[in-house]
Amino acid sequence: MYSGRFTVFLGWAPLVVVVTILLLLPLPFAEAQSDKDELSLSGWKMIFDCEFDSPADLKKWNIPWRSENANNELQCYTPKAVTVDNGYLYITARKEDTKYGGKLRHYTSGILNTQKKLDVTYGRFDIRFKVPKGKGYWPAFWLLPSDNSWPPEIDWMEILGHETNILYITNHFGKHVNGDHPSHGAKKVEATNPDFSEDFHTVTGIWYPGEIVCYVDGKKASVSNDGVPDQKMFMILNLAIGGDWPGNPTNETVFPGEMLVDYVRVYQRSN
């Protein structure tokens, strides 16, 4: 935002038939089967489960006031923008004046994080979500270091409100040099359904020692082996408004806008 298997014994004759069939299968099926195997929860232990079935689920997160925004964003983050209803988390962005910390902002929205509530090194992060459409919206699901350093940063999902058919995945790992820094990405993933604002979609990000793998709607979308962090990190969910990358809202941008999250689940290897 600041800016991833099985053995079967067969006799010889059946084995020949099985091998022949597999060789004749189209490649997309083989790829889909591989992704399905890699996404199996076998060997993983759930350590965080937030289904947003009750407002009590919000106690698993920090929901701060904040108006010191990087990237020239326009919002003031306020806890009232974060609600739970009908089994979903709602982060609601509004066009309204709010003053906090001596700064007047003309938009409000929400941010959640798990710092000091869930700080992990490596793991699997699953989310099911839907984003708002409109110029200036900037929803994201990402990780930052628990010691407040930067980089690293892992962006499992960033979407620009005027391009809601594209999802960005980025592994930031280098210091700024001449206004830029090394990163793997941003990897652009185009939605297979119309776009990420018209229906719910899933992202599974898996952070291994030495490798980061991300799946979108069950399909492998990005792999990074460069600059993979090995320190504790925490999760962030937010809906920013405006800024250097998405640009600011226009007269056509509809407010309020809502980012919906069905669940967030975190796993670590059981061994």
DORO-447206 format. One line per 4 residues: number of its first residue (from 1); their letters; for each residue x, y, z of C-alpha. Coordinates in nm, 4 decimals, padded with zeros to 6 digits. Layout:
! DORO-447206
NUM> A> X Y Z ~ ...
***
This chain:
! DORO-447206
1> MYSG> 00.0000 00.0000 00.0000 ~ 00.2775 00.2515 00.0940 ~ 00.3755 00.3249 -00.2052 ~ 00.2512 -01.9300 -00.2024
5> RFTV> 00.0763 -03.3664 -00.3223 ~ -00.0022 -03.7486 -00.3576 ~ 00.1250 -04.0988 -00.4351 ~ -00.0829 -04.3817 -00.5795
9> FLGW> 00.0233 -04.7434 -00.6409 ~ -00.1196 -04.8966 -00.9568 ~ -00.0493 -05.2055 -01.1626 ~ 00.1352 -05.1581 -01.4901
13> APLV> -00.1675 -05.1699 -01.7204 ~ -00.3794 -04.9202 -01.5269 ~ -00.0731 -04.6990 -01.4894 ~ -00.0268 -04.6820 -01.8675
17> VVVT> -00.3910 -04.5799 -01.9057 ~ -00.3648 -04.3130 -01.6351 ~ -00.0455 -04.1674 -01.7837 ~ -00.2013 -04.1615 -02.1305
21> ILLL> -00.5085 -03.9778 -02.0012 ~ -00.2979 -03.7209 -01.8150 ~ -00.0903 -03.6512 -02.1261 ~ -00.4078 -03.5844 -02.3202
25> LPLP> -00.5534 -03.3452 -02.0635 ~ -00.5473 -02.9764 -02.1590 ~ -00.2919 -02.7632 -01.9760 ~ -00.5460 -02.5385 -01.7997
29> FAEA> -00.6878 -02.8430 -01.6191 ~ -00.3410 -02.9463 -01.5042 ~ -00.2709 -02.5951 -01.3809 ~ -00.6047 -02.5760 -01.2020
33> QSDK> -00.5409 -02.9111 -01.0310 ~ -00.1949 -02.7929 -00.9222 ~ -00.3395 -02.4746 -00.7715 ~ -00.6067 -02.6774 -00.5924
37> DELS> -00.3415 -02.9041 -00.4389 ~ -00.1270 -02.6108 -00.3308 ~ -00.4273 -02.4390 -00.1705 ~ -00.5166 -02.7443 00.0368
41> LSGW> -00.5322 -02.6673 00.4091 ~ -00.3626 -02.9950 00.4938 ~ -00.0640 -02.9169 00.7147 ~ -00.1907 -02.5704 00.8087
45> KMIF> -00.3197 -02.4637 01.1516 ~ -00.5632 -02.1717 01.1830 ~ -00.4355 -01.9040 01.4225 ~ -00.6768 -01.6203 01.3381
49> DCEF> -01.0385 -01.6437 01.2258 ~ -01.2538 -01.3361 01.1733 ~ -01.5879 -01.4137 01.0052 ~ -01.7467 -01.0783 01.0964
53> DSPA> -02.0583 -01.2533 01.2272 ~ -02.0729 -01.0194 01.5268 ~ -01.9487 -00.6698 01.6193 ~ -01.7407 -00.8506 01.8844
57> DLKK> -01.5138 -00.9655 01.6004 ~ -01.3839 -00.6094 01.5777 ~ -01.2058 -00.6644 01.9104 ~ -00.9534 -00.8722 01.7162
61> WNIP> -00.8399 -00.5525 01.5434 ~ -00.7155 -00.2056 01.6297 ~ -00.9421 00.0611 01.4752 ~ -00.7664 00.3956 01.5199
65> WRSE> -00.8304 00.7581 01.4469 ~ -00.5669 00.8770 01.2015 ~ -00.5170 01.1799 00.9828 ~ -00.1409 01.1736 00.9190
69> NANN> -00.1644 01.0144 00.5767 ~ 00.1166 00.9270 00.3387 ~ 00.0849 00.9398 -00.0405 ~ -00.1130 01.2664 -00.0265
73> ELQC> -00.4337 01.0842 00.0607 ~ -00.7390 01.2895 00.1555 ~ -00.9193 01.0929 00.4264 ~ -00.9350 01.1063 00.8002
77> YTPK> -00.9600 00.7524 00.9367 ~ -01.2273 00.7280 01.2031 ~ -01.3643 00.4277 01.3990 ~ -01.7254 00.5125 01.3045
81> AVTV> -01.6418 00.4148 00.9445 ~ -01.5815 00.0528 01.0527 ~ -01.8945 -00.1550 01.1227 ~ -02.0194 -00.5143 01.1140
85> DNGY> -02.3627 -00.6042 00.9803 ~ -02.5285 -00.9097 00.8268 ~ -02.2067 -01.1153 00.8407 ~ -01.9812 -00.8592 00.6712
89> LYIT> -01.7260 -00.5990 00.7668 ~ -01.8112 -00.2595 00.6175 ~ -01.5469 00.0100 00.5708 ~ -01.7466 00.3116 00.4606
93> ARKE> -01.5969 00.6181 00.2934 ~ -01.7926 00.9433 00.3132 ~ -01.7544 01.2934 00.1792 ~ -01.7742 01.4938 00.5013
97> DTKY> -01.5597 01.7383 00.6940 ~ -01.3774 01.6054 00.9987 ~ -01.1048 01.7671 01.2040 ~ -00.8596 01.5524 01.3976
101> GGKL> -00.5096 01.6263 01.5233 ~ -00.5448 01.9852 01.4098 ~ -00.6028 01.8808 01.0481 ~ -00.9265 01.9351 00.8562
105> RHYT> -01.0132 01.6590 00.6117 ~ -01.3014 01.6584 00.3656 ~ -01.3406 01.2796 00.3554 ~ -01.3642 01.0078 00.6190
109> SGIL> -01.2967 00.6352 00.5943 ~ -01.1698 00.3433 00.8036 ~ -00.8583 00.1392 00.8735 ~ -00.8020 -00.1759 01.0821
113> NTQK> -00.4788 -00.3446 01.1871 ~ -00.3629 -00.6314 01.4093 ~ -00.0406 -00.4824 01.5480 ~ 00.0287 -00.6347 01.8940
117> KLDV> -00.2846 -00.8497 01.8512 ~ -00.1570 -01.0722 01.5706 ~ 00.2069 -01.0344 01.4680 ~ 00.3468 -01.3296 01.2728
121> TYGR> 00.6464 -01.4421 01.0722 ~ 00.5327 -01.6433 00.7681 ~ 00.1844 -01.7811 00.7139 ~ -00.1191 -01.8004 00.4913
125> FDIR> -00.3630 -01.5087 00.4676 ~ -00.7119 -01.5607 00.3204 ~ -00.9653 -01.2870 00.2493 ~ -01.2994 -01.2658 00.0680
129> FKVP> -01.3946 -00.9119 -00.0270 ~ -01.5769 -00.6675 -00.2532 ~ -01.4632 -00.3114 -00.3299 ~ -01.6302 00.0187 -00.4248
133> KGKG> -01.6168 00.1623 -00.7767 ~ -01.5253 00.5232 -00.8431 ~ -01.2281 00.7484 -00.9067 ~ -01.0299 00.8068 -00.5885
137> YWPA> -01.1141 00.4875 -00.3992 ~ -00.8094 00.2815 -00.2951 ~ -00.8900 -00.0363 -00.0955 ~ -00.6088 -00.2606 00.0253
141> FWLL> -00.5136 -00.5693 00.2312 ~ -00.1459 -00.5697 00.3285 ~ 00.1296 -00.6437 00.5829 ~ 00.3770 -00.4142 00.7592
145> PSDN> 00.6602 -00.4891 01.0072 ~ 00.5608 -00.5005 01.3733 ~ 00.8595 -00.2850 01.4684 ~ 00.7293 00.0001 01.2476
149> SWPP> 01.0237 -00.0196 01.0089 ~ 00.9855 00.0105 00.6312 ~ 01.0464 -00.1716 00.4050 ~ 00.9473 -00.4568 00.3899
153> EIDW> 00.5821 -00.4476 00.2924 ~ 00.3609 -00.7157 00.1361 ~ 00.0544 -00.5971 -00.0535 ~ -00.1802 -00.8906 -00.1062
157> MEIL> -00.4439 -00.6711 -00.2682 ~ -00.4661 -00.3141 -00.3928 ~ -00.7354 -00.1923 -00.6323 ~ -00.7934 00.1489 -00.7859
161> GHET> -01.1556 00.2587 -00.7880 ~ -01.1495 00.3623 -01.1546 ~ -00.9962 00.0261 -01.2619 ~ -01.1852 -00.2272 -01.0530
165> NILY> -01.1135 -00.5097 -01.2967 ~ -00.7431 -00.5020 -01.1955 ~ -00.5857 -00.6186 -00.8684 ~ -00.2253 -00.5360 -00.7765
169> ITNH> 00.0092 -00.7608 -00.5727 ~ 00.3442 -00.6189 -00.4629 ~ 00.6410 -00.7232 -00.2486 ~ 00.8287 -00.4066 -00.1447
173> FGKH> 01.1773 -00.4871 -00.0150 ~ 01.4325 -00.2144 -00.0910 ~ 01.5153 00.1285 00.0406 ~ 01.4278 00.4334 -00.1655
177> VNGD> 01.7008 00.5397 -00.4076 ~ 01.6436 00.8467 -00.6233 ~ 01.2713 00.8336 -00.5534 ~ 01.2288 00.4630 -00.6288
181> HPSH> 01.2907 00.1323 -00.4523 ~ 01.3223 -00.2350 -00.5468 ~ 01.0014 -00.4363 -00.5452 ~ 00.8547 -00.7446 -00.7064
185> GAKK> 00.5460 -00.6142 -00.8768 ~ 00.3197 -00.4507 -00.8909 ~ 00.1726 -00.7662 -01.0398 ~ -00.1490 -00.6840 -01.2237
189> VEAT> -00.4243 -00.9443 -01.2128 ~ -00.7389 -00.8907 -01.4184 ~ -01.0609 -01.0271 -01.2753 ~ -01.2129 -01.3294 -01.4481
193> NPDF> -01.5589 -01.2083 -01.3517 ~ -01.6630 -00.8565 -01.4640 ~ -01.4682 -00.6835 -01.1864 ~ -01.3855 -00.6799 -00.8172
197> SEDF> -01.6647 -00.4339 -00.7390 ~ -01.9528 -00.6351 -00.8804 ~ -01.9127 -00.9527 -00.6758 ~ -01.7035 -01.1042 -00.3973
201> HTVT> -01.3585 -01.2395 -00.4793 ~ -01.0900 -01.4220 -00.2816 ~ -00.7195 -01.3683 -00.2304 ~ -00.4879 -01.6213 -00.0653
205> GIWY> -00.1408 -01.4942 00.0110 ~ 00.1191 -01.7429 00.1324 ~ 00.4411 -01.6135 00.2842 ~ 00.7071 -01.8839 00.3073
209> PGEI> 01.0730 -01.8502 00.4066 ~ 01.2254 -01.7208 00.0846 ~ 00.9058 -01.7102 -00.1200 ~ 00.5784 -01.5184 -00.1455
213> VCYV> 00.2935 -01.6715 -00.3472 ~ -00.0452 -01.5147 -00.4107 ~ -00.3634 -01.6702 -00.5513 ~ -00.6650 -01.4771 -00.6781
217> DGKK> -00.9925 -01.6662 -00.6974 ~ -00.8016 -01.9926 -00.6572 ~ -00.5550 -01.9286 -00.9392 ~ -00.1849 -01.8603 -00.8876
221> ASVS> -00.1277 -01.4949 -00.9733 ~ 00.2162 -01.3964 -00.8412 ~ 00.5395 -01.5496 -00.7086 ~ 00.8278 -01.3515 -00.5561
225> NDGV> 01.1616 -01.4869 -00.4346 ~ 01.3349 -01.1511 -00.4047 ~ 01.3757 -00.9695 -00.0759 ~ 01.1326 -01.1928 00.1129
229> PDQK> 01.1024 -01.0635 00.4732 ~ 01.1788 -01.2802 00.7759 ~ 01.0446 -01.0621 01.0570 ~ 00.7148 -01.0279 01.2401
233> MFMI> 00.4443 -00.8424 01.0491 ~ 00.0829 -00.7445 01.1088 ~ -00.2243 -00.7137 00.8851 ~ -00.3912 -00.3958 00.7639
237> LNLA> -00.7311 -00.3469 00.5980 ~ -00.8193 00.0004 00.4759 ~ -01.0076 00.2090 00.2252 ~ -00.8062 00.5182 00.1323
241> IGGD> -00.9402 00.8119 -00.0657 ~ -00.7308 00.9961 -00.3205 ~ -00.3550 01.0139 -00.3252 ~ -00.0678 01.0000 -00.5684
245> WPGN> -00.1587 00.6674 -00.7285 ~ -00.5409 00.6553 -00.7606 ~ -00.5865 01.0286 -00.8015 ~ -00.8549 01.2272 -00.6268
249> PTNE> -01.2324 01.1749 -00.6475 ~ -01.4242 01.3525 -00.9229 ~ -01.7796 01.4815 -00.9418 ~ -01.8779 01.1397 -01.0782
253> TVFP> -01.7470 00.9527 -00.7727 ~ -02.0434 00.8299 -00.5683 ~ -02.0339 00.8657 -00.1899 ~ -02.0681 00.6879 00.0413
257> GEML> -01.8628 00.3977 -00.0902 ~ -01.8167 00.0660 00.0885 ~ -01.5487 -00.1997 00.1024 ~ -01.7035 -00.5271 00.2225
261> VDYV> -01.5098 -00.8158 00.3766 ~ -01.6698 -01.1560 00.4338 ~ -01.3794 -01.3085 00.6278 ~ -01.0103 -01.2891 00.7100
265> RVYQ> -00.8334 -01.6135 00.8080 ~ -00.4691 -01.6689 00.8956 ~ -00.2861 -02.0025 00.9134 ~ 00.0639 -02.1201 00.9949
269> RSN> 00.2314 -02.4498 00.9132 ~ 00.1374 -02.7026 01.1804 ~ 00.5001 -02.8191 01.2089
***
